[in-house]
Amino acid sequence: MSALNLTHDPARRSWIESANLPDTDFPIQNLPFGAFERDGVARAGVAIGEHVLDLRALLDSGLLAPGSDAALACEAAADGTLNRLMSMPARHASALRAALSDLLKSDAPQRARVEQRIEALLPRIDTLTLRMPCEVGDYTDFLTSLHHTERHGRYKGLADPLPPAFKSLPIAYHGRASSLRASGGEVRRPHGQYRDANGQIVFGPAPALDFELELAAWIGEGNALTQPIAVDDARAHIFGYSLLNDWSAKSIQWFEQVLGPFLGKSFHSSVSPWIVTTEALAPFRKAPVARAADDPPLMPHLHGARDQREGGLHLELYAHLSTQRLRDSGADAVRITHTHLDNLYWTFAQMVAHHTSNGCNLRTGDLLGSGTISGADDAARACITELTNAGRDPLRLPNGETRTALEDGDEISLSARATKAGAVSIGFGECRARIAPALAPTFAPGNAEFTA
């Protein structure tokens, strides 16, 4: 559903005033889907300004025409998770989005009926506990920024810092779905093996903890085993997008990495709780950045006319760092990264097409991470490792603090905005978490208890 329609109309306004503020992430043109907990019960909803429209309450209200695509979509989300809705043909979510836009627009005929039930239908976001929007079966993280990949290759001292396959296919590894968490709360510093400053292999709390600013795609309808997805059909299989912080223990990762990342990544990944739909992003489509003339030609399964026309997005992404000292002094978080989705070498459609090119089946709720979205400019470096040139040039904050890695109490907040002339800018909400100190591990080898 990439064609523009009335839900994208830049002149449309909502009777919910917070949805009309110029800096809101959730104007009426967005309407992202998510899940939350209310009175101890899991619910699904749609964000609008500072509120969430509760889809279970909407279904019970009788405001949707029974049997309509919109009502069927609302019913599919009534169990408090989005998996059933995401698995349906795209017309259902599109119909629900259109119905909600009509209910919430400033001249909505049914406004009075909604306002009569406003406490049940439209609670404030800040009164709710946000959850993962759906159950995630599999999580694949790609490596698609040339600048991020090349820099890390240099830090490792590789003769050829860019892997030979990088420009021929989207490189990826299989992540750990069980440790994905919605934005907020703590990230516990993990333990692991790494080489210390003397070159000795030690086990202990990871000293080089890092963030990774990424965008993630959520799979809607999957594909059958053995049946690949064509690159120009891939977008129809993407329900929407969220921000992703693929927290990394670089000290552990760089020591262990032979087949790919393992314990240096699997301890925690943070996801923004709102899924901005593919349809909501239609006004911001653009051609991806052109490949260099001497780059290898695209393989047939990675080349699509549609993807070459509009496989990119006008999307800027940011990372902010807040330390305990900054918060104690009342100072704002410091912006440390400003990058753009143009810094990806591969499009999400190419990621989906390549992922399934061997017949691998994707399933509803699968999450595909873009990899760290770093650019050539210093400001576009999207992790601490790059911001400090692998620790050689400490990151200096306005209050005099420095960082070569994230410390306990540090908080990273990711954000993004899609912006294009003639369209209402939309955002993704925040993807935020704070580093908590490592726990003291307890092991029991044989009959003896060992505590480090």
Rosetta blueprint (number, residue, H / E / L):
1 M L
2 S L
3 A L
4 L L
5 N L
6 L H
7 T H
8 H H
9 D L
10 P L
11 A L
12 R L
13 R L
14 S E
15 W L
16 I L
17 E H
18 S H
19 A H
20 N H
21 L L
22 P L
23 D L
24 T L
25 D L
26 F L
27 P L
28 I L
29 Q L
30 N L
31 L L
32 P L
33 F E
34 G E
35 A E
36 F E
37 E E
38 R E
39 D L
40 G L
41 V E
42 A E
43 R E
44 A E
45 G E
46 V E
47 A E
48 I E
49 G L
50 E L
51 H E
52 V E
53 L E
54 D E
55 L H
56 R H
57 A H
58 L H
59 L H
60 D H
61 S H
62 G L
63 L L
64 L L
65 A L
66 P L
67 G L
68 S L
69 D H
70 A H
71 A H
72 L H
73 A H
74 C H
75 E H
76 A H
77 A L
78 A L
79 D L
80 G L
81 T L
82 L L
83 N H
84 R H
85 L H
86 M H
87 S H
88 M L
89 P L
90 A H
91 R H
92 H H
93 A H
94 S H
95 A H
96 L H
97 R H
98 A H
99 A H
100 L H
101 S H
102 D H
103 L H
104 L H
105 K E
106 S L
107 D L
108 A L
109 P L
110 Q L
111 R H
112 A H
113 R H
114 V H
115 E H
116 Q H
117 R L
118 I H
119 E H
120 A H
121 L H
122 L L
123 P L
124 R E
125 I H
126 D H
127 T H
128 L L
129 T E
130 L E
131 R E
132 M L
133 P L
134 C L
135 E L
136 V L
137 G L
138 D L
139 Y E
140 T E
141 D E
142 F E
143 L E
144 T L
145 S L
146 L H
147 H H
148 H H
149 T H
150 E H
151 R H
152 H H
153 G H
154 R H
155 Y H
156 K L
157 G L
158 L L
159 A L
160 D L
161 P L
162 L L
163 P L
164 P L
165 A L
166 F L
167 K L
168 S L
169 L L
170 P L
171 I E
172 A E
173 Y E
174 H E
175 G L
176 R L
177 A H
178 S H
179 S H
180 L E
181 R E
182 A E
183 S L
184 G L
185 G L
186 E E
187 V E
188 R E
189 R L
190 P L
191 H E
192 G E
193 Q E
194 Y E
195 R E
196 D L
197 A L
198 N L
199 G L
200 Q L
201 I E
202 V E
203 F E
204 G E
205 P E
206 A L
207 P L
208 A L
209 L E
210 D E
211 F L
212 E L
213 L E
214 E E
215 L E
216 A E
217 A E
218 W E
219 I E
220 G L
221 E L
222 G L
223 N L
224 A L
225 L L
226 T L
227 Q L
228 P L
229 I L
230 A L
231 V H
232 D H
233 D H
234 A H
235 R H
236 A H
237 H H
238 I E
239 F E
240 G E
241 Y E
242 S E
243 L E
244 L E
245 N E
246 D L
247 W L
248 S E
249 A E
250 K H
251 S H
252 I H
253 Q H
254 W H
255 F H
256 E H
257 Q L
258 V L
259 L L
260 G L
261 P L
262 F L
263 L L
264 G L
265 K L
266 S L
267 F L
268 H L
269 S E
270 S E
271 V E
272 S L
273 P L
274 W L
275 I E
276 V E
277 T E
278 T L
279 E L
280 A L
281 L L
282 A H
283 P H
284 F H
285 R E
286 K E
287 A L
288 P L
289 V L
290 A L
291 R L
292 A L
293 A L
294 D L
295 D L
296 P L
297 P L
298 L L
299 M L
300 P H
301 H H
302 L H
303 H L
304 G L
305 A H
306 R H
307 D H
308 Q H
309 R H
310 E H
311 G L
312 G E
313 L E
314 H L
315 L E
316 E E
317 L E
318 Y E
319 A E
320 H E
321 L E
322 S E
323 T L
324 Q H
325 R H
326 L H
327 R H
328 D H
329 S L
330 G L
331 A L
332 D L
333 A L
334 V E
335 R E
336 I E
337 T E
338 H E
339 T E
340 H E
341 L H
342 D H
343 N H
344 L L
345 Y L
346 W L
347 T L
348 F H
349 A H
350 Q H
351 M H
352 V H
353 A H
354 H H
355 H H
356 T H
357 S L
358 N L
359 G L
360 C L
361 N L
362 L L
363 R L
364 T L
365 G L
366 D L
367 L E
368 L E
369 G E
370 S L
371 G L
372 T L
373 I L
374 S L
375 G L
376 A L
377 D L
378 D H
379 A H
380 A H
381 R L
382 A L
383 C L
384 I H
385 T H
386 E H
387 L H
388 T L
389 N L
390 A L
391 G L
392 R L
393 D L
394 P L
395 L E
396 R E
397 L L
398 P L
399 N L
400 G L
401 E L
402 T E
403 R E
404 T L
405 A L
406 L E
407 E L
408 D L
409 G L
410 D L
411 E E
412 I E
413 S E
414 L E
415 S E
416 A E
417 R E
418 A E
419 T L
420 K L
421 A L
422 G L
423 A L
424 V L
425 S L
426 I E
427 G E
428 F L
429 G L
430 E L
431 C E
432 R E
433 A E
434 R E
435 I E
436 A E
437 P L
438 A L
439 L L
440 A L
441 P L
442 T E
443 F E
444 A L
445 P L
446 G L
447 N L
448 A L
449 E L
450 F E
451 T E
452 A L
